[in-house]
Amino acid sequence: MGTIRDRGLVKWQAALIMPEHKALHKKMGEVDYFLNKKPILDECQVEEFENNIHYAMEYHLPIRFSLHK
């Protein structure tokens, strides 16, 4: 029996890229519509966030986080 040879990430790459796709990909690289700028927080805002997290943990309340790279 032969062994199966995995091509890794190559198998997920497109075999053909049309000029329209290439232009769209370049345009999206210039302006990322889904990326928000990281906010600059002062000490009061950080303390308020921490208090909200502690309160939610104490009373078993749901909380939602938004993370920035």
Contacts in CASP RR format, 6 or more apart in sequence:
PFRMAT RR
TARGET T0000
AUTHOR 0000-0000-0000
METHOD contacts of the structure
MODEL  1
MGTIRDRGLVKWQAALIMPEHKALHKKMGEVDYFLNKKPILDECQVEEFE
NNIHYAMEYHLPIRFSLHK
14 21 0 8 1.000
35 69 0 8 1.000
36 66 0 8 1.000
36 68 0 8 1.000
37 68 0 8 1.000
38 68 0 8 1.000
38 69 0 8 1.000
39 68 0 8 1.000
41 49 0 8 1.000
52 63 0 8 1.000
53 63 0 8 1.000
55 61 0 8 1.000
56 62 0 8 1.000
56 63 0 8 1.000
END
